[in-house]
Amino acid sequence: MVKRSIALLGVSCLALLSAAGWGTTHARVASTSASADTIVMATAPLQAPNWFFPVGSDTGATLQNRQLQSLMYVPLVHIGTNDAPDYAQSIATGVTVNKASDQFTVHLGTKYKWSNGQPVTAQDVVFTWDLIKAASSKHTPFGYPYVGIGGVPADWKSVVAKGSKTVVITTTAPVNAVWFIQDGLSQIIPVDQSVWDKYPTNMYKELEFIDLLANSPTSPEYDVVDGAFKFYKMVPGDYWEFVPNPSYGGHKPTIKAFIEQYETSTAAEFEALKEGTVNVGYLPNSSWSARGQLTNDVIKPVYFVGFTEMPMNENAHAPGGLGPVFQQLYLREALQMGINEPAIIKGIYHGEASLCYGPVAALPKTVYVDPATTKADYPYNPAKGKKLLEANGWKEVNGVMTKGKLRLAFTVTYISGDQTTTDMMELLKADWAKEGIDVTLRPEALADVDMNQTIDPTKWSVEGPFNLTWGTFYPDGESIFGTGGGSNNGGYSNATSNALMAAVTKPASTKATLSALFKYEENISKEVPVLWLPWPAGSVSVQGDYLTYAKNVHGVVSTAGVAGSIAPQYWTIK
C-alpha cells in the first residue's frame, strides 16, 4: 500500500548532484522541450524524484520514484493493466505452487538481460530479497515501506536459488497463492548483485551504501539495468533525462528520449502544457475552469484503485483526552454523517470524483469493488448525527457537545497548498458544527502533517486528507487497519476486523477469496476506522489531478498501470 499524499507524493528535497552521463561523456545535449522524438512529462508541482534504487524506502515510496524506477528495472512479477500478473513483462515466466500452498517455485526467463550483457539470475533475486528483508528490520539506514504487505518479511521462511534460473520461496504457513504472488513476489525488482553487492558480510553497511546512492542516478552502478530506458543526465531542480536501453528485451521505445520535467507550481505546469513545452502532465482540479485554453491537449480523468481517508487519533495520549472517545464507533458514525460526499463531488470536484465509503472507492470499477460498499452506511445527516451523540450522553453547551470534562472540540490538521482542500475543510467544519462538533482548522505543509501522525500522537486529533492507492497490491488492508499495522497511524484496533482481514490471505479458491475480501470491506466500511472522503480523479495530489497529454502523443492511457505506473516505451508521437 502506498500513500499518494504522504509518502507517495511527499515534497522531497533535491540533492545537489552534478549532471553526468552513464559514466562517460556524451556529446548529446538534452532538450527540455517536447519535440518530434522526445516526450517531456511534467511532474506534479513541487514533487521531485529522490530514490532511484528499486528497493524502496519509507521516505522514498512515491509515485514519482516508482515511475522512474520502472523505466530502468523489470520486476520479478509485473502486475499489468488488468491488475493481474503479466509474465510477458516479468523476469519470471511463471510460478509453480505446491499443493500445500506454502512453496512457490519461480521460473526465470531469458528475455530480459542486464545492459552489460549478463543474464538476470536467481542469485540476483535472492540478493534483492535479502536487501528487502534487512531493510524491514528495526534500526536500519532506511526503512522498507511495505512491511506486512504480502507477508513481508515475517511470512517468508526462506528464499533459495536452485541453479541460475529457479528460485524457491517457502512460507511459514500455507497462504493464498493469488495474494502472495500479487502482494509478495511483485515487490521484488531485481538488481544486479555483481554491481551492487559491496559488503557481502555486512548488510548494515550494504544498506548504508545504497542509502548514499539512492538519489544519485549519475553513479556508475545505475549503468547496469534491464529496463526499457537508461538514465542519461539531469539538471537538479529542472529535469531528468532517460534514453532507450539498446539491450532491452521487451518492446523497444520509438522515442529517442524521455524527460521528467520539474514544475515549481500548478500555474507553471499549466503554462508548460499550454505552450507545448511539455506534452504529458497534470491539470490540477483548481485549474479546471481554464481547461478550454489547452486546445492541443486531451484531458482524461483517470481513476486508480484506492480511497481517501482522514485518520482519527485513537491513541491514549491524544489531545483533549479524546483518544478513547474516537475509539467509540458511535462517534465515528456521527463524524461520517457530517460529510456530504455528493455535495463535495459536485461543488468542489466538478463531478470528477468517486463516492468513497470504504477501502476501495466506487471508481474505477474493478473486481475488488464490493457493490455493498458503494452506498453510504452512514449517509450525510448532521441532525441524525447530533441525536446519536445525545443518545450517548453528550449535551450541547455553548454550541459544543460536552460530556463531563470532555468537549467535542478539536483541531483538524489538513494539508495546505491548494484551494480545493481548503474549500472541502471549510465545508466539513460547517457541517460538523451542525452536530455540535467544534473544529479548528490548521493548514500545514504535507511533510508536517505526516510528521504529526507518525512521531508524536499528542500533537494531532484528525488529519488529512490522504489519498491512498492500493497500487499493485491486493486490497486486504492489514497494514492500514490491522492492529499495529505499519500505516495504522490512528491506532484503530478491532479483533473482528483483524480476523476478516487475515482470512483474505488464507488458501482458498478465487471465488472464496473474493467473498472473504467483500466481508472485510463491508466490515471496515461500517467500522469507520478512518473518515471516508471522495476519491478524486487522478489522485496524484490531495486535490486531484487530471491526466493531460498532447493530441499527437498516443498510448499514455492504454498502457498506464493500475497504480499510476507509466510505460513510455509504448508511447508514440504522430
KELO-749943 format. One record per residue (C-alpha): residue number from 1; x negated, y, z. Coordinates in nm, 3 decimals, decimal comma, padded with zeros to 5 digits. Last residue first. Layout:
BEGIN
  num        X        Y        Z
  NUM        X        Y        Z
...
***
This chain:
BEGIN
  num        X        Y        Z
  574  -00,242   01,115  -03,454
  573  -00,437   01,079  -03,131
  572  -00,443   00,731  -02,980
  571  -00,424   00,585  -02,633
  570  -00,492   00,213  -02,583
  569  -00,840   00,257  -02,433
  568  -00,674   00,534  -02,233
  567  -00,530   00,275  -01,991
  566  -00,389   00,463  -01,692
  565  -00,282   00,348  -01,347
  564   00,024   00,513  -01,196
  563   00,107   00,224  -00,967
  562   00,332   00,036  -01,208
  561   00,075   00,068  -01,482
  560   00,094   00,303  -01,779
  559   00,055   00,141  -02,121
  558   00,390   00,247  -02,268
  557   00,370   00,591  -02,108
  556   00,038   00,716  -02,247
  555   00,052   00,519  -02,572
  554   00,051   00,809  -02,816
  553  -00,101   01,158  -02,817
  552   00,024   01,378  -03,104
  551   00,319   01,508  -02,903
  550   00,088   01,635  -02,630
  549   00,142   01,489  -02,284
  548   00,334   01,570  -01,969
  547   00,404   01,339  -01,677
  546   00,649   01,515  -01,448
  545   00,546   01,599  -01,095
  544   00,698   01,556  -00,751
  543   00,679   01,794  -00,456
  542   00,452   01,576  -00,242
  541   00,211   01,504  -00,523
  540   00,157   01,230  -00,780
  539   00,521   01,137  -00,723
  538   00,605   01,124  -01,093
  537   00,977   01,151  -01,036
  536   01,055   01,232  -00,676
  535   01,175   00,977  -00,416
  534   01,446   01,140  -00,203
  533   01,393   01,125   00,175
  532   01,411   00,842   00,430
  531   01,321   00,911   00,793
  530   01,087   00,647   00,930
  529   01,162   00,333   01,132
  528   01,520   00,375   01,004
  527   01,638   00,037   01,138
  526   01,916   00,009   00,880
  525   01,671   00,036   00,591
  524   01,431  -00,200   00,768
  523   01,694  -00,471   00,796
  522   01,820  -00,438   00,440
  521   01,464  -00,444   00,304
  520   01,371  -00,748   00,517
  519   01,675  -00,944   00,402
  518   01,600  -00,839   00,043
  517   01,244  -00,971   00,065
  516   01,363  -01,301   00,207
  515   01,604  -01,343  -00,084
  514   01,327  -01,255  -00,327
  513   01,108  -01,523  -00,170
  512   01,389  -01,779  -00,188
  511   01,438  -01,713  -00,560
  510   01,065  -01,733  -00,635
  509   01,040  -02,056  -00,440
  508   00,885  -02,052  -00,097
  507   00,553  -02,053   00,088
  506   00,557  -01,788   00,364
  505   00,464  -01,423   00,298
  504   00,823  -01,293   00,284
  503   00,899  -01,457   00,620
  502   00,643  -01,230   00,790
  501   00,851  -00,924   00,702
  500   01,164  -01,080   00,849
  499   00,982  -01,180   01,168
  498   00,832  -00,834   01,219
  497   01,170  -00,667   01,164
  496   01,329  -00,892   01,425
  495   01,050  -00,820   01,674
  494   01,072  -00,442   01,638
  493   00,787  -00,193   01,669
  492   00,751   00,159   01,531
  491   00,420   00,319   01,635
  490   00,461   00,634   01,426
  489   00,140   00,581   01,235
  488   00,231   00,238   01,101
  487  -00,026   00,255   00,821
  486  -00,264  -00,005   00,968
  485   00,022  -00,208   01,108
  484   00,021  -00,247   01,489
  483   00,378  -00,376   01,494
  482   00,486  -00,409   01,133
  481   00,647  -00,112   00,957
  480   00,365   00,016   00,736
  479   00,113  -00,270   00,709
  478   00,389  -00,532   00,721
  477   00,590  -00,375   00,439
  476   00,659  -00,667   00,203
  475   00,656  -00,453  -00,112
  474   00,433  -00,686  -00,320
  473   00,127  -00,484  -00,415
  472   00,033  -00,331  -00,749
  471   00,106   00,016  -00,622
  470   00,353   00,004  -00,339
  469   00,380   00,378  -00,375
  468   00,405   00,619  -00,087
  467   00,525   00,977  -00,099
  466   00,472   01,142   00,238
  465   00,694   01,422   00,365
  464   00,551   01,455   00,616
  463   00,554   01,483   00,990
  462   00,780   01,440   01,293
  461   00,659   01,475   01,654
  460   00,292   01,572   01,640
  459  -00,006   01,659   01,859
  458   00,003   01,404   02,141
  457  -00,048   01,114   01,899
  456  -00,403   01,235   01,825
  455  -00,607   01,070   01,551
  454  -00,392   00,912   01,284
  453  -00,091   01,136   01,272
  452  -00,244   01,474   01,342
  451  -00,521   01,408   01,089
  450  -00,268   01,325   00,819
  449  -00,104   01,664   00,865
  448  -00,445   01,829   00,875
  447  -00,553   01,678   00,541
  446  -00,233   01,800   00,373
  445  -00,275   02,158   00,487
  444  -00,018   02,257   00,746
  443   00,330   02,409   00,748
  442   00,498   02,415   01,091
  441   00,877   02,412   01,102
  440   01,043   02,438   01,442
  439   01,344   02,209   01,471
  438   01,632   02,240   01,715
  437   01,869   01,944   01,696
  436   02,222   02,045   01,797
  435   02,381   01,840   01,519
  434   02,446   02,141   01,298
  433   02,084   02,244   01,365
  432   01,982   01,926   01,184
  431   02,141   02,064   00,867
  430   01,959   02,399   00,887
  429   01,620   02,241   00,960
  428   01,665   01,986   00,683
  427   01,745   02,264   00,433
  426   01,438   02,463   00,539
  425   01,223   02,150   00,501
  424   01,351   02,093   00,147
  423   01,283   02,453   00,045
  422   00,930   02,435   00,187
  421   00,865   02,108   00,003
  420   00,969   02,257  -00,331
  419   00,789   02,584  -00,265
  418   00,445   02,426  -00,272
  417   00,130   02,440  -00,062
  416   00,213   02,311   00,281
  415   00,258   01,955   00,401
  414   00,507   01,950   00,686
  413   00,480   01,949   01,061
  412   00,825   01,919   01,210
  411   00,815   02,058   01,563
  410   01,051   01,953   01,839
  409   01,368   02,046   02,023
  408   01,601   01,762   02,115
  407   01,568   01,852   02,481
  406   01,476   01,621   02,768
  405   01,489   01,735   03,128
  404   01,827   01,575   03,187
  403   01,974   01,511   02,845
  402   01,994   01,817   02,620
  401   02,118   01,878   02,267
  400   02,028   02,233   02,174
  399   02,265   02,521   02,092
  398   02,244   02,686   02,431
  397   02,313   02,352   02,598
  396   02,467   02,079   02,383
  395   02,513   01,757   02,573
  394   02,344   01,423   02,514
  393   02,471   01,109   02,689
  392   02,475   00,850   02,413
  391   02,825   00,931   02,288
  390   02,711   01,294   02,256
  389   02,432   01,188   02,020
  388   02,673   00,988   01,807
  387   02,914   01,281   01,802
  386   02,637   01,502   01,665
  385   02,557   01,252   01,392
  384   02,924   01,235   01,295
  383   02,930   01,612   01,254
  382   02,599   01,601   01,068
  381   02,741   01,363   00,802
  380   02,496   01,265   00,529
  379   02,534   00,893   00,480
  378   02,390   00,648   00,737
  377   02,352   00,311   00,566
  376   02,304   00,503   00,242
  375   02,352   00,318  -00,083
  374   02,058   00,190  -00,290
  373   01,978  -00,051  -00,006
  372   02,242  -00,312  -00,096
  371   02,117  -00,325  -00,455
  370   01,780  -00,460  -00,330
  369   01,518  -00,312  -00,561
  368   01,226  -00,553  -00,595
  367   01,340  -00,692  -00,931
  366   01,281  -00,344  -01,069
  365   01,498  -00,043  -01,148
  364   01,263   00,252  -01,112
  363   01,434   00,402  -00,927
  362   01,658   00,302  -00,635
  361   01,372   00,357  -00,389
  360   01,199   00,060  -00,225
  359   01,125   00,092   00,149
  358   01,473   00,220   00,234
  357   01,736   00,485   00,170
  356   01,586   00,650  -00,136
  355   01,801   00,817  -00,398
  354   01,581   00,897  -00,694
  353   01,451   01,229  -00,815
  352   01,492   01,431  -01,134
  351   01,828   01,599  -01,072
  350   01,674   01,945  -01,068
  349   01,454   01,839  -00,773
  348   01,568   02,112  -00,532
  347   01,942   02,156  -00,591
  346   02,048   01,824  -00,736
  345   01,804   01,591  -00,560
  344   01,824   01,778  -00,230
  343   02,205   01,785  -00,245
  342   02,223   01,411  -00,314
  341   01,978   01,341  -00,028
  340   02,163   01,534   00,242
  339   01,955   01,451   00,550
  338   02,134   01,516   00,881
  337   02,274   01,164   00,899
  336   01,912   01,042   00,900
  335   01,850   01,234   01,224
  334   02,157   01,078   01,381
  333   02,051   00,727   01,280
  332   01,703   00,786   01,428
  331   01,870   00,891   01,750
  330   02,097   00,585   01,752
  329   01,798   00,355   01,696
  328   01,618   00,461   02,013
  327   01,238   00,459   01,979
  326   01,251   00,829   01,894
  325   01,364   00,885   02,254
  324   01,070   00,684   02,391
  323   00,834   00,923   02,209
  322   01,032   01,234   02,302
  321   00,848   01,318   02,624
  320   00,806   01,673   02,498
  319   00,511   01,583   02,276
  318   00,441   01,213   02,204
  317   00,247   01,029   02,474
  316   00,440   00,702   02,464
  315   00,420   00,668   02,087
  314   00,743   00,680   01,888
  313   00,625   00,971   01,671
  312   00,866   00,995   01,381
  311   00,740   00,925   01,031
  310   00,876   01,121   00,732
  309   00,913   00,896   00,432
  308   00,934   00,886   00,054
  307   00,956   00,555  -00,132
  306   00,777   00,329  -00,379
  305   00,784   00,160  -00,716
  304   00,674   00,429  -00,962
  303   00,904   00,663  -01,152
  302   00,829   00,855  -01,471
  301   00,997   01,186  -01,563
  300   00,856   01,250  -01,912
  299   00,775   01,587  -02,061
  298   00,658   01,561  -02,422
  297   00,440   01,851  -02,528
  296   00,398   02,093  -02,818
  295   00,668   02,338  -02,710
  294   00,546   02,367  -02,352
  293   00,721   02,702  -02,301
  292   01,054   02,524  -02,250
  291   00,917   02,373  -01,926
  290   00,937   02,711  -01,751
  289   01,232   02,615  -01,527
  288   01,048   02,301  -01,415
  287   00,746   02,490  -01,284
  286   00,813   02,413  -00,915
  285   00,855   02,046  -01,005
  284   00,497   02,036  -01,121
  283   00,422   01,961  -01,487
  282   00,146   01,703  -01,495
  281  -00,133   01,627  -01,739
  280  -00,229   01,492  -02,080
  279  -00,339   01,708  -02,373
  278  -00,573   01,953  -02,207
  277  -00,699   02,262  -02,386
  276  -00,357   02,267  -02,554
  275  -00,276   02,628  -02,464
  274   00,047   02,535  -02,287
  273  -00,108   02,236  -02,113
  272  -00,401   02,446  -01,994
  271  -00,162   02,723  -01,886
  270   00,044   02,480  -01,679
  269  -00,271   02,337  -01,520
  268  -00,389   02,683  -01,420
  267  -00,049   02,768  -01,271
  266  -00,040   02,443  -01,075
  265  -00,378   02,537  -00,928
  264  -00,752   02,473  -00,943
  263  -00,746   02,202  -01,207
  262  -01,026   01,950  -01,262
  261  -01,039   01,797  -01,610
  260  -01,077   01,420  -01,646
  259  -01,232   01,361  -01,986
  258  -01,204   01,065  -02,221
  257  -01,442   01,049  -02,516
  256  -01,477   00,898  -02,862
  255  -01,116   00,785  -02,898
  254  -01,034   00,454  -03,063
  253  -01,092   00,258  -02,744
  252  -01,171  -00,115  -02,769
  251  -00,907  -00,364  -02,663
  250  -01,089  -00,612  -02,441
  249  -01,443  -00,745  -02,421
  248  -01,618  -00,413  -02,355
  247  -01,979  -00,417  -02,473
  246  -01,954  -00,085  -02,661
  245  -01,833   00,089  -02,344
  244  -01,638   00,389  -02,473
  243  -01,726   00,732  -02,332
  242  -01,638   00,891  -01,998
  241  -01,652   01,257  -01,894
  240  -01,588   01,409  -01,552
  239  -01,483   01,776  -01,542
  238  -01,499   02,112  -01,363
  237  -01,559   02,106  -00,988
  236  -01,889   01,931  -01,042
  235  -01,989   01,922  -01,411
  234  -01,997   01,560  -01,515
  233  -02,162   01,313  -01,749
  232  -02,124   00,982  -01,930
  231  -01,947   00,723  -01,715
  230  -01,882   00,411  -01,917
  229  -01,546   00,308  -02,059
  228  -01,346  -00,006  -02,137
  227  -01,456  -00,188  -01,823
  226  -01,741  -00,432  -01,762
  225  -01,985  -00,200  -01,589
  224  -02,361  -00,168  -01,548
  223  -02,469   00,197  -01,572
  222  -02,299   00,266  -01,238
  221  -02,606   00,143  -01,051
  220  -02,808   00,412  -01,230
  219  -02,657   00,686  -01,012
  218  -02,470   00,952  -01,211
  217  -02,142   00,828  -01,062
  216  -02,246   00,965  -00,722
  215  -01,932   00,972  -00,508
  214  -01,969   00,616  -00,382
  213  -02,348   00,639  -00,376
  212  -02,407   00,704  -00,004
  211  -02,111   00,488   00,101
  210  -02,252   00,205  -00,108
  209  -02,588   00,229   00,072
  208  -02,419   00,246   00,412
  207  -02,213  -00,058   00,315
  206  -02,531  -00,251   00,235
  205  -02,693  -00,132   00,557
  204  -02,401  -00,280   00,751
  203  -02,414  -00,597   00,540
  202  -02,771  -00,677   00,642
  201  -02,915  -01,000   00,502
  200  -02,869  -00,935   00,130
  199  -02,954  -00,562   00,154
  198  -02,963  -00,419  -00,200
  197  -02,680  -00,625  -00,351
  196  -02,554  -00,366  -00,601
  195  -02,723  -00,446  -00,930
  194  -02,766  -00,824  -00,911
  193  -02,426  -00,849  -00,745
  192  -02,250  -00,694  -01,046
  191  -01,919  -00,559  -00,919
  190  -01,591  -00,748  -00,905
  189  -01,253  -00,582  -00,853
  188  -01,097  -00,795  -00,581
  187  -00,770  -00,643  -00,460
  186  -00,567  -00,838  -00,717
  185  -00,651  -01,159  -00,533
  184  -00,465  -01,052  -00,222
  183  -00,142  -00,872  -00,300
  182  -00,046  -01,025  -00,634
  181  -00,214  -01,363  -00,589
  180  -00,113  -01,396  -00,224
  179   00,247  -01,283  -00,279
  178   00,307  -01,521  -00,569
  177   00,140  -01,807  -00,378
  176   00,339  -01,762  -00,058
  175   00,102  -01,879   00,212
  174  -00,003  -02,203   00,380
  173  -00,238  -02,141   00,673
  172  -00,596  -02,018   00,727
  171  -00,637  -01,957   00,355
  170  -00,889  -02,121   00,124
  169  -01,029  -01,941  -00,180
  168  -01,217  -02,144  -00,440
  167  -01,407  -01,951  -00,708
  166  -01,498  -02,106  -01,043
  165  -01,711  -01,972  -01,329
  164  -02,073  -01,983  -01,211
  163  -02,065  -02,307  -01,015
  162  -01,821  -02,353  -00,731
  161  -01,833  -02,016  -00,557
  160  -01,673  -02,009  -00,213
  159  -01,428  -01,774  -00,041
  158  -01,328  -01,897   00,306
  157  -01,059  -01,867   00,572
  156  -00,869  -01,572   00,424
  155  -00,565  -01,500   00,644
  154  -00,752  -01,246   00,862
  153  -00,912  -01,044   00,583
  152  -00,698  -00,942   00,406
  151  -00,366  -01,128   00,434
  150  -00,248  -00,986   00,103
  149  -00,221  -00,648   00,272
  148  -00,343  -00,658   00,631
  147  -00,642  -00,431   00,571
  146  -00,585  -00,229   00,254
  145  -00,788   00,086   00,325
  144  -01,134  -00,066   00,389
  143  -01,312   00,152   00,642
  142  -01,641   00,323   00,573
  141  -01,977   00,308   00,749
  140  -01,841   00,019   00,959
  139  -01,729   00,028   01,320
  138  -01,443  -00,218   01,303
  137  -01,408  -00,487   01,039
  136  -01,237  -00,447   00,701
  135  -01,555  -00,306   00,541
  134  -01,727  -00,640   00,604
  133  -01,444  -00,840   00,449
  132  -01,424  -00,615   00,144
  131  -01,801  -00,632   00,092
  130  -01,799  -01,012   00,130
  129  -01,518  -01,026  -00,127
  128  -01,735  -00,834  -00,374
  127  -02,021  -01,079  -00,316
  126  -01,787  -01,376  -00,369
  125  -01,664  -01,231  -00,699
  124  -02,015  -01,156  -00,821
  123  -02,117  -01,513  -00,729
  122  -01,828  -01,644  -00,939
  121  -01,993  -01,475  -01,234
  120  -01,940  -01,184  -01,473
  119  -02,177  -01,267  -01,757
  118  -02,494  -01,066  -01,840
  117  -02,511  -00,847  -02,150
  116  -02,620  -00,527  -01,974
  115  -02,262  -00,399  -02,015
  114  -02,138  -00,672  -01,785
  113  -01,923  -00,929  -01,959
  112  -01,548  -00,971  -02,013
  111  -01,410  -01,244  -02,237
  110  -01,597  -01,530  -02,067
  109  -01,320  -01,640  -01,833
  108  -01,315  -01,707  -01,462
  107  -01,096  -01,978  -01,308
  106  -00,966  -01,908  -00,959
  105  -00,886  -02,207  -00,740
  104  -00,643  -02,111  -00,466
  103  -00,611  -02,325  -00,153
  102  -00,342  -02,295   00,115
  101  -00,033  -02,361  -00,094
  100  -00,003  -02,719   00,039
   99   00,039  -02,849  -00,316
   98  -00,276  -02,678  -00,439
   97  -00,266  -02,353  -00,636
   96  -00,451  -02,310  -00,966
   95  -00,523  -01,952  -01,074
   94  -00,567  -01,834  -01,432
   93  -00,795  -01,669  -01,685
   92  -00,958  -01,464  -01,413
   91  -01,158  -01,155  -01,516
   90  -00,822  -01,000  -01,594
   89  -00,672  -00,813  -01,889
   88  -00,541  -01,121  -02,070
   87  -00,457  -01,262  -01,727
   86  -00,170  -01,020  -01,677
   85  -00,039  -01,081  -01,325
   84   00,307  -00,931  -01,258
   83   00,441  -00,577  -01,213
   82   00,575  -00,565  -01,572
   81   00,312  -00,304  -01,667
   80   00,038  -00,543  -01,568
   79  -00,124  -00,650  -01,243
   78  -00,484  -00,739  -01,332
   77  -00,636  -01,031  -01,144
   76  -01,014  -01,026  -01,093
   75  -01,006  -00,658  -01,179
   74  -01,197  -00,504  -01,473
   73  -01,426  -00,209  -01,395
   72  -01,520   00,121  -01,560
   71  -01,193   00,284  -01,664
   70  -01,014   00,123  -01,369
   69  -01,248   00,306  -01,131
   68  -01,136   00,636  -01,288
   67  -00,769   00,567  -01,228
   66  -00,831   00,430  -00,881
   65  -01,015   00,745  -00,780
   64  -00,741   00,982  -00,892
   63  -00,471   00,765  -00,738
   62  -00,647   00,790  -00,406
   61  -00,789   00,534  -00,166
   60  -01,101   00,743  -00,098
   59  -01,076   00,824   00,272
   58  -00,985   00,469   00,378
   57  -01,248   00,334   00,142
   56  -01,209   00,134  -00,176
   55  -01,416  -00,145  -00,328
   54  -01,421  -00,016  -00,687
   53  -01,706   00,235  -00,630
   52  -01,612   00,571  -00,784
   51  -01,505   00,750  -00,467
   50  -01,458   01,130  -00,470
   49  -01,226   01,210  -00,759
   48  -01,083   01,562  -00,749
   47  -00,737   01,675  -00,648
   46  -00,699   02,052  -00,630
   45  -00,417   02,051  -00,886
   44  -00,318   01,708  -01,026
   43  -00,600   01,613  -01,257
   42  -00,584   01,722  -01,617
   41  -00,638   01,463  -01,888
   40  -00,856   01,556  -02,182
   39  -00,846   01,322  -02,480
   38  -01,127   01,349  -02,732
   37  -01,137   01,240  -03,097
   36  -00,923   01,503  -03,272
   35  -00,984   01,754  -02,994
   34  -00,888   01,833  -02,637
   33  -01,113   02,080  -02,465
   32  -01,394   02,018  -02,219
   31  -01,635   01,919  -02,491
   30  -01,931   01,721  -02,374
   29  -02,272   01,784  -02,523
   28  -02,433   01,488  -02,697
   27  -02,812   01,486  -02,683
   26  -02,829   01,221  -02,416
   25  -03,100   01,186  -02,152
   24  -03,131   00,852  -01,978
   23  -02,993   00,712  -01,653
   22  -02,640   00,690  -01,780
   21  -02,610   01,065  -01,828
   20  -02,661   01,347  -01,584
   19  -02,481   01,639  -01,424
   18  -02,628   01,722  -01,086
   17  -02,413   01,643  -00,787
   16  -02,271   01,898  -00,546
   15  -02,035   01,671  -00,357
   14  -01,675   01,762  -00,420
   13  -01,443   01,795  -00,124
   12  -01,122   01,600  -00,144
   11  -00,757   01,700  -00,127
   10  -00,558   01,392  -00,036
    9  -00,367   01,218  -00,308
    8  -00,376   00,853  -00,216
    7  -00,486   00,903   00,141
    6  -00,209   01,144   00,223
    5   00,042   01,230  -00,049
    4   00,024   00,916  -00,257
    3  -00,023   00,678   00,029
    2  -00,131   00,337  -00,089
    1   00,000   00,000   00,000
***
